[in-house]
């Protein structure tokens, strides 16, 4: 039997980006650095519209990771938003900075190159992304269902900051595709 709080939460999180926003706020993650992406557009627009967040565009994903890493070292909390192809540029900065220095750099990646995405560059990086994360020992979770979104984002943020380790949240097209 659903409680009133559960029903309110389900109604409040009618869209995936609403559940993400709630989890970011629940964990004091208020600094958003992103490389523009159409899939992430609802989330990017929502954080820009909410005075709780400081959000801005980075030129490259490595720059965004550097900014969020510096913020974490200063005691702040941020997250980098990017698409799959942008992840391809990050192996060095993740290995030599975030993993080596135990920096809880959070990443949210819109998964492209699968489930009918015809762009070969996206597909190649999509196939390589998880093995790279695993090789670097970076915790990562794919989110496929709206009802799991808040839980996965919330727990991944908590784990990253408690263990002082980077983490990645992968947004599946099963979650983000407009059907």
PEMOFEN-V53143 format. One record per helix or strand of 3 or more residues. SS is the DSSP state (H for helix, E for strand). FROM is the first residue (numbers start at 1). TO is the last residue. Records with the same first field share a line. If there is no record, write none. Layout:
SS = FROM-TO / FROM-TO
This chain:
H = 4-12 / 16-26 / 41-49 / 61-73 / 84-87 / 91-99 / 120-135 / 146-163 / 173-176
E = 31-34 / 54-57 / 78-83 / 106-110 / 139-143 / 167-171
